[in-house]
Amino acid sequence: MTPEELSARLAPIKAKRGYLLPHHGLLAITSPHLLQAYDQLYTVLALDHKTLSVRDRELVWLAVLVATDEALATHHIARFLQGGGHMAEFDAVLQLTASLKGVTAYDFVRGHWSAHLPTLDLAQSYRNAMERAGQPLTPRDVWMCACSVHAALGHLDALREALLAAYAHRVDELDLAEALCIMMFPGSVPHYVNAAKVWMSLIREGQVQASPTFAAWARMDGQGGYDEASGQA
């Protein structure tokens, strides 16, 4: 590949985004087909309109990026502000994310001190704390961010509580699903798979009142991956 050919392969991506990141050039050299597929996936995940507004989508992006210590993606700050977000909301999502990252304090109390605190409702304490930390964000914003952050960090017990809170506040399932998929790149696909399993389990257990489409997803057989298909689970 000549330098000119490399520049030609990267030109459409730079034109679309307004910038390049180091991995774009590496993919262009090693596998142009992978670069094309990656760019298409990123476009659908991060740029295309689905159900969330630009401001809502970028709010969740910011929470996940802060939670995962992802410093490169500063363009999401600009998109948030250009999409109607305000600095007071950024401050709120920063405080919320700090609280979400500290959720292991609840795990500690649950695992070691529950017998000494029989009247403490840890689930309600968690909900109250996150909604206070996220003020003046709405509960909808708080729980969309919470679900995505917990999924990205592998906090599966906390994700379960966040999903229950989201349903309690009647967060639209499609909005919640879009918010959750945002963590796939910075948080990893395996964490996304596990998050989907937590959600599916809540529906199967009857812990949430899912819509017909989401209920049908949860009821589908054969979603246990290779272990189930091979009889190892």
C-alpha positions in Angstrom: 0.0 0.0 0.0 1.3 3.4 -0.9 1.0 6.4 1.4 -1.4 7.9 -1.2 -3.6 4.8 -1.0 -3.5 5.0 2.8 -4.6 8.6 2.7 -7.4 7.8 0.3 -8.8 5.0 2.5 -8.8 7.3 5.5 -10.2 10.4 3.8 -13.9 9.4 4.0 -13.7 8.6 7.7 -11.9 11.9 8.4 -14.5 13.8 6.4 -17.4 12.1 8.3 -16.0 12.7 11.8 -13.7 15.7 11.3 -10.8 13.9 12.9 -8.9 10.6 13.0 -7.7 8.4 15.8 -4.6 6.2 15.8 -6.4 3.0 15.3 -8.1 4.1 12.1 -4.8 4.2 10.2 -3.7 0.8 11.6 -6.9 -0.8 10.5 -6.7 0.8 7.1 -3.2 -0.8 6.7 -4.0 -4.2 8.1 -7.6 -4.8 7.1 -9.6 -2.2 5.1 -12.7 -4.4 5.2 -12.5 -4.4 9.0 -12.1 -0.6 9.0 -15.2 -0.3 6.9 -17.2 -2.6 9.1 -15.9 -0.9 12.3 -16.8 2.6 10.9 -20.3 1.4 10.0 -20.8 -0.1 13.5 -19.6 3.1 15.2 -21.8 5.2 13.0 -24.9 3.2 13.9 -23.9 3.1 17.6 -22.8 6.6 18.2 -24.1 8.8 15.4 -27.4 7.5 13.9 -30.6 8.7 15.4 -32.6 5.9 17.0 -34.9 6.9 19.9 -32.7 9.1 22.2 -32.1 12.8 21.4 -28.5 13.9 20.8 -28.4 15.5 24.3 -29.8 12.3 26.0 -27.4 10.0 24.1 -24.4 12.1 24.8 -25.3 12.4 28.5 -25.0 8.6 28.7 -21.8 8.6 26.7 -20.3 11.1 29.1 -21.2 9.0 32.1 -19.8 5.8 30.6 -16.6 7.6 29.4 -15.9 9.0 32.9 -16.7 5.7 34.5 -14.2 3.8 32.2 -11.5 6.5 32.3 -11.8 6.9 28.6 -9.9 10.2 27.9 -9.7 10.2 24.1 -13.4 10.7 23.3 -13.5 14.4 24.0 -15.7 14.9 21.0 -18.6 13.7 23.1 -18.4 16.8 25.3 -18.8 19.0 22.2 -21.7 16.9 20.9 -23.4 17.1 24.3 -23.2 20.9 24.4 -24.1 21.3 20.8 -27.1 18.9 21.3 -28.6 21.2 24.0 -26.8 19.9 27.1 -25.6 22.4 29.8 -22.7 22.6 32.1 -25.0 22.2 35.1 -26.1 18.8 33.6 -22.4 17.9 33.0 -21.7 18.6 36.7 -24.7 16.5 37.6 -23.6 13.5 35.5 -20.1 13.8 36.9 -21.4 13.6 40.5 -23.7 10.8 39.5 -21.0 8.8 37.9 -18.7 9.2 40.9 -21.5 7.8 43.0 -22.2 4.9 40.6 -18.5 3.9 40.7 -18.7 3.8 44.5 -21.6 1.3 44.5 -19.3 -1.4 45.9 -19.9 0.2 49.3 -23.4 -1.3 49.1 -21.9 -4.6 48.3 -19.7 -4.4 51.3 -22.5 -3.6 53.7 -24.8 -6.3 52.1 -22.1 -8.9 52.4 -20.7 -8.2 55.8 -23.0 -6.0 57.9 -26.5 -6.9 56.9 -27.1 -8.9 60.1 -26.3 -5.8 62.2 -28.6 -3.5 60.2 -31.9 -5.4 59.8 -34.0 -2.3 59.3 -31.8 -0.8 56.5 -33.3 -1.1 53.1 -30.2 -1.1 51.0 -32.0 -1.1 47.6 -34.0 2.0 48.6 -30.9 3.6 50.0 -29.1 3.0 46.7 -31.9 4.5 44.7 -32.2 7.6 46.9 -28.4 8.1 46.8 -28.2 7.9 43.0 -31.1 10.2 42.4 -29.7 12.8 44.9 -26.3 12.6 43.3 -27.8 13.1 39.8 -29.9 16.2 40.7 -31.1 18.2 38.8 -31.2 15.4 36.2 -34.6 13.6 35.9 -34.9 10.0 37.2 -35.1 8.9 33.6 -31.7 10.4 32.9 -30.3 9.0 36.2 -31.3 5.5 35.6 -30.3 5.4 31.9 -26.9 6.5 32.9 -26.8 4.1 35.9 -27.7 1.1 33.8 -25.0 1.8 31.2 -22.3 2.7 33.8 -23.0 -0.4 35.9 -22.9 -2.6 32.8 -19.7 -1.0 31.6 -18.0 -1.7 35.0 -19.4 -5.2 35.4 -21.5 -4.3 38.4 -24.2 -6.8 37.7 -26.0 -6.8 41.1 -26.1 -3.0 40.9 -27.3 -3.2 37.3 -30.2 -5.3 38.4 -31.2 -2.7 41.0 -30.8 0.1 38.4 -33.0 -1.7 35.9 -35.7 -2.2 38.6 -35.5 1.5 39.3 -35.8 2.4 35.6 -38.9 0.3 35.3 -40.3 1.8 38.5 -39.9 5.2 36.9 -41.4 4.0 33.6 -38.3 4.6 31.5 -39.1 3.7 28.0 -37.6 0.3 27.1 -36.3 1.4 23.8 -34.6 4.4 25.3 -33.1 2.2 28.0 -31.9 -0.3 25.4 -30.2 2.4 23.4 -28.6 3.8 26.5 -27.3 0.4 27.5 -25.8 -0.4 24.2 -23.7 2.8 24.4 -21.4 1.0 26.8 -20.5 -1.7 24.3 -17.4 0.0 22.9 -15.8 1.6 26.1 -17.1 -1.1 28.4 -16.6 -4.3 26.2 -18.9 -6.6 24.4 -18.7 -9.3 27.1 -20.0 -6.8 29.7 -22.8 -6.0 27.3 -23.7 -9.6 26.9 -23.8 -10.1 30.7 -25.9 -6.9 31.0 -28.4 -8.3 28.5 -28.6 -11.5 30.5 -29.4 -9.6 33.7 -32.2 -7.7 32.0 -33.5 -10.9 30.4 -33.5 -12.7 33.8 -35.5 -9.9 35.4 -38.2 -10.3 32.8 -38.2 -14.1 33.1 -38.5 -13.8 36.8 -41.5 -11.5 36.6 -39.6 -8.7 38.4 -40.5 -6.2 35.7 -43.5 -5.7 33.5 -41.9 -5.9 30.1 -43.6 -4.9 26.8 -44.7 -7.8 24.5 -41.6 -7.5 22.3 -39.1 -7.5 25.2 -41.1 -10.3 26.9 -40.8 -12.3 23.7 -37.1 -11.8 23.6 -36.8 -13.0 27.2 -38.8 -16.1 26.5 -36.8 -17.2 23.5 -34.9 -20.5 24.0 -31.3 -21.1 23.1 -29.8 -17.8 24.4 -27.1 -19.5 26.6 -24.3 -19.4 24.0 -22.0 -22.3 23.3 -22.2 -23.9 26.7 -26.0 -24.3 26.3 -25.8 -25.4 22.7 -23.1 -28.0 23.4 -24.8 -29.4 26.5 -22.2 -28.0 28.9 -24.7 -25.9 30.8 
